[in-house]
Amino acid sequence: MLSVRNAIVAATVLLVLSIMTSLLSMIREPDSGGMGNDSFGTQGHGYRGLFETLDELGIEVDREFAPPDSARLTAGTVAFLNPAATIVATEPTYLTALQRWVNKGGRIVVALSAPNDFRLKKMLAQLKETPPTFLDAIDLQGVSLIDDGAAVRRRIARRPRSGNSSRDAETIAGDLLDALNAPLRPLQDVTVTVEGNFKELDGVVSQLTVPADGVASLVCDQPPDGSVTWTVGDEVRILAARFKRGEGEIVVISDPLLLTNRLIARGDNSILAARLLAPSGKPVLFDEFYHGLGVRGQPLYLLTHLSYASAAVGILTVLGLSTWRKAVFPGPPLPDDRVRRRDIREYVDAMARFFSEGNRGRGQLVQELRNGVLRQLSIEMGLPHDTTNVDKIATVMARKEPQRAKLLRDATQSVNRATQSARRWSQSETLDAMRRMSACL
C-alpha cells in the first residue's frame, strides 16, 4: 500500500543503494573499460601486454593513480607510457619533484609521442607563456623528438575546417569515425644497434618490429650514456637513450608504439621493454595519473581510504544517533473518525431530560449521583472501588476530616430516606440532594 511512510522508506533505500553503488565503483580501479592507451588497455594501442609480461617474469609491478610522490617511492622504476601532453602542461610540479628521487637512485622510463593533440594546441594558444614539456619538467634539456613526415603522421587527412562551429563538430566526428575504420598500419622489422652504456641490451636486442611508415626518433644535443639506434639510408636515428642523473638515470623511448600490445610480442620488442623497465629485476610502477585515470574531482574516492572512511563513518554515526534521539516516531495510525449526527452535549442533555421524566426518574438520577460520589470517595480513602458502606467510608474519613465525614453521613441518610419513599421528587428537592452529595467531594 502506497503511503507517505512507504514513500519515505523507499526514497531512503534508493539513496543508500546509490551511495553504495558509487562507493563500489570508486573502490574498483579506473580502467577506461580496457579501451585506453594505458597499462589497462587491451586494444592494440594499450600496454596491458607489457604489464603482464613483466608480471610473468616475476617482476613486482603496480599501478599508481595518485600524482607521483617522491616521498613515497622506493628504489625502482617509474614508467610513463605516452603521458597526456595536456596534463603534463598543467601539472608539471609532480614531475619536477622527482628529480631529487632520481638523483638518489631512482629510475624514470618515459615513452613520448609527438605533441599533435589539438586540445594542447588550443590550450597553448590561450596561455601567455609556454608551459614546460615532460622532458623540461624532469630537467632533461637538449632532448627532443623529431618527425620526418611519416613517423607520427595522422592516419587520415584532416578535413579543412570552416568558420562554422557546427561544421567543425561534424569534421571532428568524421575524423573519429575514419580513425576507427582505418586499417592497421603495416609493420616492418629493422636491425638496431646498441651503443654506449646499455649492457643489459647488448647481445640480446638486435631486431625490432616497428610501423612500416617509421617511428619518431630522438635528437640529443649531448651524446647519451647509452642508446639504441637504427639506420635509415645514411642517417642514424635514436630509438632509446639513457641519461645518468646522480645515482639514478632517465631512459627515454622515442615512440611508445614499440611497447604497445600490437608490437610487444614481435621481434625483440618484449626483451627491449623488460630490460629497459627492469634491468635488475627491481619493482616497476606504472603511472596512470598522467594518463588521465587519476581521481581528481571525485570526492567519493576519499572514502576508499581507511582514514577518511573512518572519519566519515564516525560523523554519520553521531548524526544518526543524534537524529534518532531527537526524532518523533509516529505511532500506529488512528482510526478514521466517524461523523456523529449529534454533539456529546446533546446526548448528556437528552439523558438528563429522560431521567427527569416519570415519577421515579429524578430519584434514580440522585441515586446514581450518590453511587458515583461513594465510588470516588472510596478511591480517595484507599478503599476498594466497590465499597458502598457509608459508615466504613465515613470512619476512615473522620480520622483526618471529621466535619466532612459528618456531612457525608447526613447527605446519604437524606438521600436514602427520599429514595425509599414512593413520592415524586420535585425539581428543587432533586437539585438540593445533588448539591449536598456533590459537596462531599
N, C-alpha and C positions, 0 to 999 in steps of 0.2 A: 504494500500500500504506500503510495507516494504521499509524503508529508514533509513538513518543514524540517523535522528532526532527521528523517531519512535523507533528505537532500543535503543537509549539512554534513552528515556522516559520509555520504558518497563523495562530496567535494573534498573532504579531508583525506579520504583514502586515495583519491586520484592525485592529490598534491603529494602525498608521501610516496606513492609509486613513481611519479615523475622525478622526484628528487633522487630516489634510489636508483632509477634507471640512468639518470645523469651521472651519479657517482660511479656506477659500474662502468659506464662508457669512459669516464675520466681515468679510472684505475687502469683500463686497458691501454697499452702503448699505442700512440697515434701512428698509423702506418699508411695513410692515404689509400687504403684498400689495395696495397701492393702495386699501384699504378705509378708511383712517383719515381724519380731518379735518385733514390736514396738506398740505404742498406736494407730497407724493407721491400724495395721494388723487385717484382718478379717478372716484369717485362724485359724486353731486350735492352732497354736503356737503364735498367736498375742495377743494383750491386748486391743483390741477395746471394748470388753465386760466390762472390768474393767473401762475404761474411761466413757462409757455410764451409767454404774451402779452408779458411783459417781455423774454423772450429774443428773440422775433421783432422787437421794437422796437430791438434792438441794445444793450440794457442788460445789463451784466455782472451775472449773478445766480448765487448759490451757496447751498448749504445747510450748516448747522453743527449737528453732533450733540453736540459737547462743550459744557459750560457757557460762556455768553458771557464773553469775557475782554477787558476794555477795553484791556489792554496789546497785544493782537494785532490789534485792529480798526483799520481805516483809515477815512478820511473817506468817508461814505456813509450808507446807511440800514440799520438792523436792524429786521426786521419780526417782530412777534409776533402770529400769527393764531390767536385763540381759545386762548391757553395754558391748560393744565390748572390749575385752581384749587388742586388738592391739591399739585401740585409747586411752585407758587408759594408756597404756605403753608409748605412745608418747606424750600425753597431760595431764600429772598429775597435772600441775600447777593450773588449774582452780579448781580442787578438793581440793587441799591444801588450797587455798584461802577461801574455805567455812568453815573452822574450826572456824574462828572468828565469822562468822554469826551464826553458831550453838551455840556457847557459849553465844550469846546474845538472844537466844530463838528460833532459827530455828530448823527444824527437817529434817533429811535425812532418807529416807527409800530406802534400796537397796536390790535387789534380785539378787544374784550372781549364776553363774554356774561354774562348774569346768573348768579350762583353758585347753581345749583339742583342741584348734584351731591350725591347722598345720602351719598357717601363723604366729601365735605368736611364735611357737617353732622355725620357720625359722628365725624370726627377733631376738629372744633371742640368737640364735647361732651366729649371726653376731655382737652382742654387746659385749663389753668388761665387762661392768657392768650390773648387773641385774636391770631393771627398777622397780620402786615401783608398787605394785598391787593397786587395788581400795581401799582396807582396809588400806594399808600403807599410801596412799595419804591423807586419811581423819583421819590419826593418830589413827587408831583402831588396836593397836598392840595386839598380843596374840590371835587373832581370825582367824580361817581358816576353810576351807571346807574339808571334808573327803569323800571318795568314797569307799564303801565296795565291789566294784567289780560288783555291779548290779545297783547302783543308777544312775550314769550318763554314763553308758557304751554305746558304739556305738550300734545302732540297727542293723548294718551289720558289718561283719568282714572285715577288710581292706585286700585287696589282697596284697601279697608280691610284693614289688617294685623291679624292676631290675635297672641296671645302665643305661639303655636306657631311654633318656628323652621322646621319643615318647611313649614308653611303660608306663611311669609314667602318661602321659596325658591320655592314654587310661584307666589306672587304676582309675584316678580321675573321668573321665566321667562315668565309670561303677559304681563307688561308688555313684555318684549323682543320676544315674538312679535307682539304687537299693533303695536308700533312698526315692525317690519319690514314688516308687511302694511298699514300705514296709508297712505291716499292722500296724494299730494303736496299741500303747502299751496298754495292758489291765489295768483296773483300780481296785482299792480296797478302801474300807472305813476303816479308822483307828480311834481309840479313842485317843484324845490328852488331855493333862493336862496343865492347865495354872498355872504358878508358879511366885512368886515374884510380882513386881510392874507392873502388867498388869490388872488394874482394869477394863478397858474398854472391856476386853475379858473374864473376869471371869463370868461364868454362861451363856454366850451366845455362846461360841465356845466350842464344845465338840467332834465333829466328822468331820473329813476332808476326802476328796477324793484325793488319790494320785495314781501314777502309781503302778501297782502290783509288778513290779520289784524293787520298792523302790525309794527313793529320797535321795539327798545328805543331810548331816547334818552338824551342826556347832560344832567346838571344841573351847572352850574358856579356856584360862589359868586362868582367874579370873572369878568368878561367875558373870553373868549378873544381871542387876537390875530387869529384868523380862524375862520370857521365855515361849515358847510353846513347849512341849516335847511329844514324844510318845515312847513306849517301844517295842523293838524287842527282844524277849527272855528275857534275864536278863539285856540287855543293854538299857540305856535311851539315846535317841537321841534328839537333839535340832533342831526344825524346824524354830523357830524365836526367836530373842533375842533383848533385849532393853539395851542400854548403855547410861547413863546420861553423858552429857558434858556441864558443866556450867548450864545455864538456859535452854538449849536445850537438844536434845537427838538424838541418831542414832539407827535406827531399822534395823537389818539385817535378811533377809529371806534366808533360806538355799537353796531353789530351786525355780526359777521363774515359774516352771511348775504349782505351786499352784494357780497362778494368771492368767493363760492363758485362752483364750476363751473356750477351751475344758473343763476346770475344774472349772471355776468361778461360774457356776450355780449349782454345785453339793455339797452336804453336807453343811457344814458351811463355805465353801471357800469364798463366797461373803461377809459374815459377818466379817471374819478374815481380808479380804482385806480392807473393808471400815473402820473398827476400827483401823487398823494399819496406813492407809494413812491419815485418817481424824478423829482422836479420838474426837476432839472438834468442828468439822464442819468447820475448817479453810480451806483456799484455798489450792489446790494441784496443783503443777506444774510438768508435765511430761517432763523429759529431753530427747530430741531426738538428741542432739549433739553427745553423746557417743553411739548412735545407728548408726551413720554414715549418718544421714539425714541433717547434717549441710550444710552450704552454702559456705564453703571454696573452693576456686578455681573457683568461679562463679562471676566474676566482675559485670555482669549484675544485680545481686541481689541488688547491692547498689542503683540501680535506683528505687527499690521498697520503699526506704526510702525518706521521703519528702525533707530532707536537700540535699542529694546527687542528687535527681531528679531535684530539683530547680536549683542547680548549673549546672547540665548538660543541662537543657533547656535554661538557660541563655547563656551558651557558644555556644550552637548550634544556638541560635537566633542571636548572634553577628556575628558568622561566616557566617550565611545565609545572613544577611543584607550586610555584607562586600562583600561577593561574588556577591550578586545581584547588588551592586553599581558599582563594577569593571567589571562586566561581559559584554561581547559584544553579543548582541542578533541579530542574522541574520534576515534580512527582508524576504519578500516573494521571492521565487526562481525566478531567471532571466529567461526570455525565451531563448530557445536554439537559438544560433546564426546560421543563415543560411550561407552557404558558398557562397560568392559572386564570380561571374566569373571575375569581374574587380575591380580594386582598385578605391577609390574615386578620386584620382588624374587623373585617366584615364577619368572619367566622366567629370571632370572640363575641361580638355584639349579638350575632344571631343565637349563639348558645346561651348567652345571658338572658335574652328575651324568652328563649324556650324554657329555661328553668324558672323564670318568673311567672309563667302561665300555670294555671291549675291551683288546687287547694294546697298541695304539699311541695310545689316546685321551689318556693323560696326557702322552705325549711331544709330541703335536700341541698340547696346551694350553700346554706350556712353550715350544714353538717360536713360537706366536702371541704369547706374552708377550714373547719376545725381539725379534720384529719390531716390536712396539709400542714397546719401550724404545729400539731403534735409531732409529725414526722420531722419537721425542720428542727424543732427543739430537741428531740431525741438525738439527732445527729450532732447538734451543738453541744449537748451534755455528754457525749461519748457513749450513748446507749445504742442498742441495736435499732436499726431503722424501722422495724415493725413494732416498736414499743408503743402501746396505746393506753397504758396505765398512767393516768394523770397524776396520781399520788406519787408514783415512783419518780416521774419526771420532776414534779414539784419538790420532792425531798432532796434530789440531787441539786436542784437549782437553789434551794434555800440555803445551802452551805455558803454560797457567795452572794446571792441576791434574794434575800427573804421577801422583799416587797414585790419583786417580780413574780416570785412563786405564789404569793397570796393572790396577786392579780390573775394568774393563770387558773387557780382553783375557782375563783369567783366567776370568771368568764365561762369556763367549761361547765360549771354547775348550772348557770343561767341558760346556756345553750342546750344542755341535756334536758332540762325541765321543759324548755319551749318545744323541742323536737318530739318529746314524748306525748305532748298534748295533741289533740286532734284538731285544734283550732287552726284557722287560716292565718298565716303570717302577713302582717301589714308591711308596707314598704319601709316605714320608719323603723319598725322593730327589726327588720332584716338588716338595714344599714347600721343600726346600733349594735346588733350582735356581731356583725362582720368587723366593725370598728374596734370593739372590745377584744376580739380574738387577734386582730392584727396588731394591737398594742402590746401583746405578749411577746412579740418577736424582738 
